[in-house]
Amino acid sequence: MPETTAAALVSLAIMLLAMRLFRIRSFHVSVMVLTVLFDLLMPVYLYLNRDWYGRLIEQGDIFSFLVWMHLGLVITLFFLYALQIGSGRRLLKGDPDAREDHRNNARAVLATRVLVILTGALLYVPEE
């Protein structure tokens, strides 16, 4: 298993723990913020440490459906994070109507994040 997939699975497990312990607000908020930062920095790490030109252009993977599906899921995840942060901020301000939005967004974030990790693992090719 590649190190990036292992790190993503560990962060997913910690995220699930924080979702279960939502009543411990400081733990929940800090873990979720760190999860979002992890997911935002993962593409930067991959860009700096992988041969993207060789993989996408020279090998022709740019035309792969899986590559485009993964990219679409990543963009969807970032959009869902923006919605989730908005509803979380409303919750922290004391808006009780935001609770249902936050819960529904959490389910969507979790499902999308699992799919991002799965498609990312399927795209992994060991470097020679």
N, C-alpha and C positions, 0 to 999 in steps of 0.2 A: 504494500500500500504506500503510495507516495506521501511525502511529509506534508504536503498541502492538504490532502484529503484527510489525513489523520488529525491535523490541526483544526480543520473545519468540523470534523465529527466531535472532537473534544469541545469546541466552542458551542456546537449544537446541544451537547449534553448539559453544559453549564447553562445555556439559555433555557432549556427545558426545566432545569432545577429552579431558575429564577422565576419562570412562569408559574411553577407550583407554589413558590414562596412569595407570591405577590403582596401578601399582607406585611411582609418586612420591606417596607417601601424603599429604604436606603439601599438594601441589597439588590432589590429588583431593578431599581432605576440605574444603579451603577453597572450592573451586569449587562443590562440592555444597551446602555450607551457604549460600553466596551464591545459588545457584539456588533453594533452598527459600525463602529470604527474599524473593527477587524474586517468586516465585509467591504468597507470602503477602501481599505489599504491592501487587500488581497490582490486586486487587479494591478496595483502599482508594483507590488512584489513580483508578480508573475511577469509583468512587462520588463522589469529590470533583470530577471533571472532566466528567461526563456528566449529561444530563438524564434520570435514571432514571424519575422519576414520569411525565414526558411520554411516554417511550418505552413503558414497561410498562403504565401505566394508561390514559392518554389515547389512545394508539394501539392499545391492546389486545394488545400483544406478550406479555403475561403468559400468554396462552392458547396461545402458540406451542410446538410440540413441541421445536423447536431450542433455545429458551431453557431449557426444563426439562432437556433432554439435556445442554446445556452445564453447567448447575448441578450435575447429578448427576455429571458427569465431574470437575468441580472438587472436589467433596466426596470422590469416590473418590481423586483425586490426593493430597489432604491426608491421607486415611487411609493410603494407600500410603507417603507420606512418613514417617508415624509408625512404620510397620512397618520401613521402611528405616533410619531413625535407630536404632531398637532393635537391629536386626541389625548395623548398623555399630558401635555402641557395644560389642556383644559381641565383634566382630572386633578392635576396638582393645584389648580386655582380654585377647585371646589365645585366645578360644574358636574352635577350628578347625571346629566343627560349624556355626557361623554363616555360613561362607563360601557354602555352597549357597543358604541363605535369602537372603543379601544379593544374590547373582547373580540369583536368580529375581525378587526384588523389583525389582531394577534394570530387568529386562526389562519388568515390569508398569508401573513408573513411566515408562519411556521411551515405551511405547505409549500410555499414558493421557495423558501430557503432549503428545504429538503430536496426539492427538484434541482435547484442550482448546484448543490453539492453532488447529487447523483450524476447530472450531466457533465459537471466538471471532472468527476472521477472517470466517466466514460471517455472523455476527451484526452485523458492522460496518456502520453506516449513516453516511455523512458528514453532519456538522452543517451546516445552512444558514448 
